[in-house]
Amino acid sequence: MGRCATHLTAAAKMAAKRLQAKKYRATERGSHARAKENRVQYRKRTALKNTLLLGLPVCSELLHRGKKTLRASFAVQSAGPLLGLWNPPYQFEVPSNYNLLERPSEAAGGDWDSNSALLGGIQYNKIVSVGWDRYDEWCGTGLDEEETAILVSQEVATRIQAWEQLRAMPVIDQNAEAMELALDWGAKIACMLAEEWEHRIQGGATEYAALGRSGNLPWQRMMKDVMRLFGEEVDYDS
């Protein structure tokens, strides 16, 4: 009987706590606290909703940015600030001459003549140049697939880590635009590299080469997307 009484007392305590919590949630203060907690949990679920790049977990924001079509000025023909995205560990570097970039005389104007588009053009050119070099290498019959898989996985993992570190950095006003660009292009580079290797390893050299000839490798599709956006936004007749 004593044991039963103890059990009932514990159960009563739990019920009382649940009732107390329910009453608190019903108050205005409790409602605000609950709404705040819901927002926090939603952001966590959204940011940490993981999928995989080459078996590596990545947050949904990185994938979203990787799919964006970004402006890249076609007037940029020379090398320039690469934002730290091309040398390991791929950590963000503020371009020293960010606001002093010379506008090419043949620039399209408007958004396509902005700092963002000019810096984007530098990234675009680098992606295409590296893409062709990688295509030639991966089409080769002597490619060591096991070693290449390790190297690609390491690069993607390092890029993801650098991207996450940049995303967590406090935003400084004068660097905000450059940081946003680095997040966009950094995500795109990582996503395209992972997708391209998946094509290579799943389809073999023959199918991979065919994708390149048809212009359907990730970085080639990027080129088409940028050109399409340019055609939609720039009217030379006006």
N, C-alpha and C positions, 0 to 999 in steps of 0.2 A: 504493500500500500504506500509505503514511504517512497519507493522507487517511482511508482505511478504519479505521486504528487509532485515529485521532482521533475518528471517528464512534462507534466502539464504546466508547471511553472515556467520551464524553459520555452515551451511552445507559446505560452501566453506572452512572455517577454518578446519573442520574435514577432508575434502578431502586433504587439503594441508598437514596436519599432517600425513595422511596415505602415501602420496607421499614422504614426507620427510623420514619417517620410511623405506619405500621401497628402497629409494636411499641409506640410511645408510646400510641396510642389504646387498646391492650389493657391498659395498666397502670391501676391504680386512679386515679392522678392524671389520666391521660389521659381516663379515662371521665368523671370529674367535669368536666373542662374541656370535653369534648365535649357533655355533657348541658347544661352552662351555656350553651354557644354555641348549642345547639339551641333552648333556651328563648328566648334573645335573638332569634334569627332568627324563631322562631314568633311572638313578640310583634310584631316588625317587620312580618311578613307579614300578621298579623291587623289591626294598627292601620293599615297602609298599603294594605290591600286596597281599592283605590279603586273607587268607582263615581262617577256623575256627577249633579250637580244643575244643571240648565241648562247642561250642558257643563263644569261646574266639578268638579274631582276633590275628593272628600271621603272621609274614613276611615270604616270600617265602624262605629266606635263612635258617631259622630255620627248615622248613620242608625238605629242601634239605639235610641239615646235618643229620636230623633225619632218612633219608633213606639210608645213607651211610653205607657200610659194613666196620667196623673198625677192625684193628688188635688187638688181645687180646691174650697174651701169655698163653698157657695152662700149662706152667710150674709153674705159680704162684699159690701157695696153701695157703699162709698166708695172713693175713690182711695187709694193707698198706695205703699210702696216698690216700684219697678219693676226693681230690680237692675241698672239700666243697660242693659236690653235693648231700649229703645225710642227712644233717641236715638243717631245716629251718633257715634262709631264702634262703638256697642253694646258697650262695655267694661264689665266687671263692676263694680258699685258695692255696697259693703256697706250694707245698710239700717241707718240710724242708730238706729232704734227697733225693731230686729229682735226683741229679747226683751221689748219693752214693748207689743206689739200688743194692743189691747183685744179681748177675746173677745166677739163678739156674743151677746146673750142667747139667740138662737134657734139657736146653733151645735149641730151634731149630737153633739159629744163624741168622745172617742177620737182616732183618727188624723185625723179630719175636723175636729177642733178644735185641731190642732197648729199651730205656727208655719209648718211646711211647707205645710199645707193652706190656711192663711190667705194666705200669700204666693202660693201657687198660685192662689187665688181672685182675687187682684189681677191676675195675669197672664192668667188665663182671661177676666176681664171686659174687659181691654184687647184681647185677641185678637178677641173677639166684636165689640166696638165698631169696631175698625179693619177687621175683616172685612166688616161691613155697609157701611161707607163705601167700601171698595174694590169691593165688589160693585156698588154704584150707579155708581161711576165706570167700571168695566170693562164694564158692560152698555150704556154710552152709545155711540151711533152715531158720535160725534165723537172717540172715543178714537184717539190717535196711537199705533198699535201699535209702530212702530219706536222711537219715543222711550221708550215704556213698557217695551219689552223691554230697552233699555239701562239704564233706572233700576232695574228689577227685578233684572237681572243684577248690577248694581253693589251693590245692597243685599244680595243673597244672598252675594256674594263677601266683602263687609265683615263680614257676620255669621259666615261660616265662619272668617275670619281671627280675629275676636274670640273665637270659641269655642275655636279652637286655642290662642290665647294664654292663655285662662283654664285650659284643660286642662293646660298646661305650668307653671302657677304653683305654687309650693310651697303646701301646704295648711296653714293656720293653724287651730288647734283651734276657736277661737271663731267662725271664719268658714266652717268645713267644710260645715255644712248649707246655708248660703246659697249657697256655691259650687256644691254639688251641684245645688241647685235651678236655678241659672243655667245650668248645663250641660244639664240636662234640658229646661227651657223654651226656652233659646236654640236647641237643636237642633230642637225641635219647631216653633218659629216659622220657622226657615230652611227646613225640609223642607216645611212646609205652604205657604209662600209660593211656593216653586219649583214644587210640584205644581199649585197653583192657576193659576199663569201658564201652565203647560203645557196645562191644560184650556182656558184662554181662547184661546191661540194656535192650538191644534190643532182645537178645535171651533168657534171663532168665537163671536161674541156670542150667537147664538141658542142654541147648545148649552150655553154657559156659564150663560146665564140660566136655562135649564131645570134645570141641576144645582142652582142656588141655590134654585129654587122647590121642588125635591124634597128639599132638605136634604142634598145629597150633596157639597157643597164640603168641602175638607179640614177647615176650622175648624168646620163644622157637624157633621161626623162626630166630631170631637173632643168636641163638646158631648154627643153621644149616648153616646160611650164613657165620659165622666166620669159622666154620669147612670147608666149601667149599672153602673159600679163602685160608685157610691154606693149603689144599690139592693142590691147584693150584700153590702156591708159594714155597712150601717146598718140596724138593726132597731128601729123605733120602738115595737114591741109588747112588747119585752123590758123 
